[in-house]
């Protein structure tokens, strides 16, 4: 098979790493990719939201499958453009991707599907959560426990657009639950916990994600299936009933409250950095599952899970999430890999032959082991080997895990 992977971040590097393990893969291409992906396949300078460019590229490559990584091209309708031309695509249509592209639409779908979620509020009054209705790269959610935080949030959220959603503030543990869907059926993937706040102790502004780990205590295959029955499958059925079947990864952010699980939000793609901790735990054929979902025959897929653990730590620019860094030399990746860690490129570039920074989240370092504790030790040992100007990362990822 020839596969075209759309995207350029750490999630896409992790997907490329896993896809290259598939026995049926002949060629891996990426648009636009990054230096890490370039070591696994061929990168092409086509923007992820350039539907015409991607269609031309897929045609010239005679791609058997296009896998769309980021949310923005999915919400913009890139998958529709490819699908209408007869190109097999793993990724939802623009209408189905509204489950992430519009939080108010997601609320409507969950109401009609009978899926438990946070209660919407008509007035912004603390404690509450203020959300940008549209895409915000993981930075459009503001938890407000007092009037001062609410004032800051209402000003900040407007930078993502005029439409906002106000919800009750739920209390509990938040987890990420993924399901691959062919529009009718759904197959569960391991649950993951991610860390959104910028600073140790879960304080500071929300980010696109500072780290993740899997497995979670008390969340094996049985518990994850129960969540799929309560959350994912009703939403998939509701979208199908509306004539917009969801083909791709339906990712639910779930709060485990005393009253039961509540959906915080839906995403229409693999999580970032959750994917970097999820894929090292898969024994099954990911490419086969993505192809089966794209063709509507998901029941034939094999996504068995290994009895191991993975921890991912995100290395960021010093100014992140307020800013990024461009052009600083990166050192020590080979040293980190010699310790057995996986190093996924997120915001990197080549300046001549030198690897340099090129964004806010620069690298994702993933360690594996027999337990989360062992994987965590290996991850942080590898992080210490990597350096670039202003490098910063949280020191408490998975510190409280009991697996």
Secondary structure, DSSP 8 states (H G I E B T S, - for coil): -EEEEEE-SHHHHHHHHHHTT-TT--EEEEEE--HHHHTTSEEE---TT-HHHHHHHHHHHT-SEEEE-SHHHHHHTHHHHHHHTT--EES--HHHHHHHH-HHHHHHHHHHHT--B--B-SS--SSEEEEESS--TT--EEEESSHHHHHHHHHHHGGG-S-EEEEE---SEEEEEEEEEESS-EEE---BEE--EEETTTEEEE-S-SEEEE-BTTBSHHHHHHHIIIIIHHHHHHHHHTT---EEEEEEEEEEETTEEEEEEEESS--TTHHHHHGGGB-S-HHHHHHHHHHT-GGG----B-S-EEEEEEEE-TTTTT--EEEEE-B-HHHHHHTT-EEEESSEEEETTEEEEEESEEEEEEEEESSHHHHHHHHHHHHTT-B-TT-B--S-TTTT---
